[in-house]
Amino acid sequence: MSQSGFNPSATESWKTLKNAAAKMSAFGIADAMTDERVSRYQAQCAGIYLDFSKNRIDDAALAGLFGLLNDSPFASLRAAMFDGEAINNTEQRAVLHTALRASNAELGARGLAAEAQQIAEQKQHIKTLSEKIRAGQWLGATGKPITDIVNMGIGGSDLGPKLASEALKEFAQPGLRCHFVANVDGELIRSTLTDLNPETTVVIVASKTFTTQETLLNANTAAAWFTERLGLAQPFSSPHFIGVTAAPDTAIELGFLPEQLLQFWDWVGGRYSMWSSIGLSIAISIGFERFEAMLDGAREMDQHFLTAPLEQNMPVILALLGIWYRNFLGAPSLAVIPYCERLEQFPFYLQQLDMESNGKGVNREGAKLDYQTGPVVWGLTGTNGQHSFFQLLHQGDHVVPVDFIGLIRDSLSLPEHHKVLQANMLAQSAALMSGKKASSAEPYRNYPGNRPSNTLLLDELTPKSFGALVALYEHKVFVQGAVWNINSFDQWGVELGKGIAKDLLSGDANLDASSRSLIGKMGW
Ligand code: F6P
């Protein structure tokens, strides 16, 4: 399946790219900019247009990057992922989030009929449950219909549903509110519950493992609230709790009713799970048909990723540009700036997607890497970011590639506001590229320019284009992981701290002097 031991830095392409990068100091994006460049340095799919002409890149460097891609296990790994092979090699798991949005015929052709059946059953469950809640037919313990949903989960069991619910709030059912409790900070759950009526509230406990400390403590606190306010002896077995998990037995042991449990499987990674039952809160909010439209958008991106020629393949292009900046032009971070307030959560979502996937230091065979992997991903909506960190983007001594994300149309905005917002985005990418020379008397007014960016334009923000946008970045991360020959689907780095926190709480931790002193300051 993969070229065992592949080392990108040992390839001829890598050397070619190093040489190409050395020549790049003389390359001016603005000088290279022509209509012809714009017409070639673009790609489109599923209502998303990508202009990548404002990058420090030329045809020779691009050819080198495609050479590197072709040297890498990318093509075989992509096929293996879609076919359900266990490409997550440290956990011996398949990686099949794409199956959640594929057609039955596609899955059958890939030998995934059993998975297709499981997916169909769970989708039916999501449909029935979400429609019942939306129709006011799911009644609380005192016979009242539901007005508030609280999604309790963290990481992949929170970020996707929260992002989608915000991004698609235009389609939310009036009178049905969705809340998200991820952090274990007691203030959050306290203030969330304070505003709610327990009679009309349903808590969705979303956890792949159903062992996550923060989620279980939040769920227990919510259960105590139902007991106190409604006198429920077994709140987890009441209509007020629904579980979503890949570990149903664990949930049932805690008291959850099997018929109020939705499932997914170990072949869906947590940060790739919003397309599964983890998306229940999305379906409740926007309706099952629109949830399916979101899956359709992702599926269109999957098809594009599988079939579009590599030179026009949007995830591939974004991934190779990222590798160019990370490994050859020395840029350690990527800023993602959506010019749409409804996409405020997108940078947070991408942080887990990208950094938990590709923040790795050994390759698929366990050997230490001699090249850099995933960048630090960060960002904020525009124009807010302009009044905060854009100073550094324009004049700081860093190369920070930026992904700008804008909307061509926005029926929720006001025409003048929409134009001002998008004009700011276009102005920023132009300013970063072109810069402006200042007189020697006023050097602080100098804008060096030549600062790279991509611009992604969505026709509009619909369930479909939103699904495609998220899948675009999923596949971008995949391509980078394939070229770096790392396992993008495990996350061992998060385990050490979790273990120490448990030991610390049980008084078993054998910690250093600084940590012991800090524990003392806590008064424990
Ligand atoms: O700690 C990291 C992590 O394991 C993520 O990968 C995951 O999305 C999150 O915790 C939540 O895990 P779970 O869904 O099992 O509660």
Boltz pocket constraint, residues with backbone or C-beta under 6 A from the ligand:
constraints:
  - pocket:
      binder: B
      contacts: [[A, 153], [A, 154], [A, 155], [A, 156], [A, 157], [A, 206], [A, 207], [A, 208], [A, 209], [A, 210], [A, 211], [A, 212], [A, 215], [A, 270], [A, 271], [A, 356], [A, 491], [A, 494]]
      max_distance: 6.0
